Amino acid sequence: MLLQSGAARELCGGHDRTTNQRMELTAAIEALRALNRPHCVRMHSDSAYLVNAFRLGWIDRWQANGWRTAAGRPVENEDLWKQLLQVMKPHRIKWIKVAGHAGNPWNERADELARQGARGHGQPARAGEPALQRKGVGTMTELERVTEAAEFVASRAESGAHIGLILGSGLGDLANRLEGATIIPYPDIPHFVRSTVPGHRGRLLAGRLGGTRVWVMQGRFHYYEGYSMAEVVRPVRVLGRLGVTTLIVTNAAGGLNPAFRPGDLMLIEDHINLVGANPLVGPNEDAFGPRFPDMTEAYDSRLRALAREVAGRQGVELRAGVYLGLSGPTFETPAEIRAFRTLGADAVGMSTVPEVIAARHMGVRVLGISCITNMAAGLSPAPLTHEEVIETTARAAADFERLVTGIVTELGR
């Protein structure tokens, strides 16, 4: 869908700078509110206020500084800037180009996006046209999506962390232990989807755990939610681009090993991929990693040794075994469970494996911990429910949080 308007240009002539800016902002807000799912919105303007503010990151600094300029003065038209940010958010608009500024480097990126963006009925936009541009999803590479998301996150949170955590179903309360946390909801991050499963808050946090800087994913995306593999593993790739070199993945899993009991914590020694998909299928992105990554040590042996050492010091019983990943969302049949036990699996779940593949592709070391929330079908007479998963992880939370905090603290030494 396309909107082309000259309203701001016609209104701005002959007014002072503040009034001109106010008219431009009002026209942009009205244009965006009139659209449902725009690919490209063109706003004619005689001023560079909009492109300056967004391209140079002024708005982020204004927000951080209580809506005051670097000189300490109140931001002009603060009310309209806030309104514009609100209506831009669902459309993922990042770049604004204005007319009358040919050759201005602020407009170069907008020109590039305009050449690739949609112009209604799938037609490419003409280069050089003034545009308030959202790059069409189909025209971006995965590297571009990941890079844009990482740049956005870095602009919102100064972390410098080299450790990332993914908190699975019912395990998200560990994020409440973070000191000095910056919280970014997933829907605010460009190219992130929504986490729709109970027990997954859907937030990215930056802060300190046990005195060590960390990135924490409070919830994840699942293949069974209808998302593509690229969408499922995109947060992992973003963490890699942000500098994460060690990733701790956690999940809730059903127990296959008859020695296990609900509430046990299992150190993942290896996995079996029966998800039915692999996030690396398709053209390889060399910036992420090699075409054929080695998975001999998907779960780092030194990290596993450290986890055992920390668990021993804390008196936390830590089981160990092989995790089998499925697509879900159905729980397994008793016959499937018997087959999985024959394959050598000790626990089964509906996540983690794609994330670990993506992390290892990028050279990120991985440690995996499962919380055994129930005995799998056929090993217990009780029917399986997600509510049981959440209840069991809540009971195991104290040991889980102590163990993970202890491991992160050691990694930060």
C-alpha positions, 0 to 999 in steps of 0.5 A, spaced: 500 500 500 502 506 498 500 513 500 503 519 497 502 526 500 504 533 498 500 536 504 507 538 509 510 541 503 504 545 501 503 547 509 510 549 511 511 555 506 512 562 510 512 559 517 518 559 522 522 553 523 518 550 529 511 551 526 514 548 519 517 542 523 510 541 527 506 541 520 511 536 518 510 531 524 503 532 524 502 530 516 507 524 517 503 522 523 496 522 520 499 519 514 501 513 518 495 512 522 491 512 515 495 506 513 494 499 515 500 495 513 504 500 509 510 498 505 512 505 503 510 512 505 512 518 501 512 524 505 514 531 501 517 536 505 522 542 505 525 541 511 531 535 514 528 535 521 525 528 520 531 525 517 536 528 521 533 526 528 532 519 525 538 518 521 543 520 526 539 517 532 537 524 536 531 521 538 534 515 542 538 520 545 532 525 547 529 519 550 535 517 554 536 525 556 528 526 558 527 529 552 532 534 552 537 536 547 545 535 548 545 543 550 539 541 555 534 545 552 527 542 551 526 538 545 521 542 540 514 539 539 516 533 544 508 531 544 508 530 536 515 526 536 512 522 541 506 521 537 510 519 531 514 514 535 508 511 537 505 510 530 512 508 527 513 502 531 508 497 528 511 499 521 518 498 523 520 504 519 527 506 520 529 511 515 526 518 513 528 521 506 526 528 504 525 532 498 530 538 496 536 535 499 539 531 493 546 529 494 545 529 502 548 523 505 543 522 510 538 520 504 543 515 501 540 509 505 533 511 504 535 511 496 537 504 497 531 502 501 527 506 496 530 502 490 528 495 493 522 497 497 514 495 495 510 501 491 504 498 491 502 491 487 509 489 488 512 494 483 519 497 485 519 504 488 523 509 483 530 511 486 530 518 488 523 519 490 522 522 497 520 517 502 518 515 509 521 508 508 520 501 511 524 496 507 519 490 504 521 484 508 521 480 502 527 484 499 532 483 505 537 478 506 537 474 513 544 478 515 541 485 513 535 483 518 539 480 524 544 486 523 538 491 523 536 488 529 542 488 533 544 495 531 537 497 534 538 493 541 545 496 541 542 503 541 537 501 547 542 497 551 549 498 553 551 491 555 558 489 552 556 482 555 559 476 552 554 471 555 547 470 553 542 466 556 535 463 553 530 462 559 525 456 557 518 455 559 517 457 566 524 459 567 523 466 566 523 468 573 531 468 573 531 474 569 528 478 575 535 477 579 538 481 574 541 488 576 541 494 573 537 491 567 534 494 561 528 491 558 526 491 551 520 487 549 521 483 543 515 486 539 519 493 539 525 489 536 526 490 528 524 483 525 523 479 531 516 476 532 512 475 538 512 469 543 505 467 544 506 461 549 504 461 556 511 462 560 515 466 555 515 473 557 517 475 550 523 480 552 530 481 551 534 484 558 541 486 559 544 487 566 548 483 571 547 476 573 552 475 579 556 481 577 557 478 570 554 482 564 549 478 560 544 478 555 537 474 557 532 472 553 526 471 557 522 466 552 523 464 545 520 463 539 518 456 537 517 452 530 510 450 532 508 457 533 508 457 525 514 461 525 520 460 520 526 457 522 530 463 520 525 467 525 526 462 530 533 462 531 534 470 529 535 472 536 541 467 537 544 470 531 542 477 534 546 475 540 552 473 536 552 479 532 552 483 539 558 479 541 556 473 545 561 468 545 557 463 550 550 461 550 546 458 555 540 455 553 535 452 558 528 448 557 522 444 560 523 437 557 519 431 558 523 425 562 524 419 558 530 416 562 526 412 568 531 414 573 529 421 572 524 425 576 519 431 575 523 437 577 530 434 576 535 438 572 539 435 566 545 437 563 545 436 556 550 432 553 548 432 546 542 432 542 538 428 536 534 433 531 527 430 529 524 437 529 524 436 521 527 442 519 534 445 520 535 453 520 541 452 515 537 449 510 538 454 504 544 459 501 549 459 506 551 466 509 558 466 510 558 472 515 554 467 520 559 461 519 561 455 514 557 451 509 558 445 513 559 446 521 561 441 525 557 438 530 561 433 534 561 438 540 554 441 540 555 442 547 561 445 550 565 439 554 569 445 558 562 448 560 559 442 562 565 440 566 564 447 569 556 446 570 558 439 574 563 443 578 558 449 580 553 444 581 557 439 586 559 446 590 552 448 591 549 441 592 544 441 586 543 434 583 545 435 576 543 429 571 546 428 564 543 426 558 541 426 551 535 431 549 531 429 543 528 435 539 521 435 536 517 440 532 511 439 537 506 442 539 503 435 540 506 431 546 508 425 544 505 418 543 507 412 548 510 408 542 514 414 540 517 415 547 519 407 546 522 409 539 526 415 542 528 411 548 531 406 543 535 412 539 538 413 546 534 420 548 533 421 555 529 427 555 524 430 549 522 437 548 520 442 542 525 447 542 533 448 543 536 444 537 535 449 532 538 455 536 544 450 538 545 449 531 545 456 529 549 458 535 554 453 533 554 455 526 557 462 528 562 459 533 558 460 539 560 455 545 553 452 548 551 450 555 544 446 555 540 445 561 533 442 561 528 442 567 525 435 567 517 437 568 514 430 567 515 423 565 513 422 558 507 419 555 507 411 557 512 412 563 506 416 567 499 414 568 497 422 568 495 426 562 500 431 559 499 438 560 503 445 559 500 447 566 504 441 569 510 444 565 509 451 568 508 448 575 514 443 575 519 449 573 516 453 579 518 448 584 525 447 581 526 454 580 530 455 586 536 450 584 535 452 577 537 459 579 542 458 583 546 453 578 545 458 572 547 464 577 553 460 579 555 458 572 555 465 570 559 468 576 564 463 574 564 465 567 565 472 569 571 471 573 
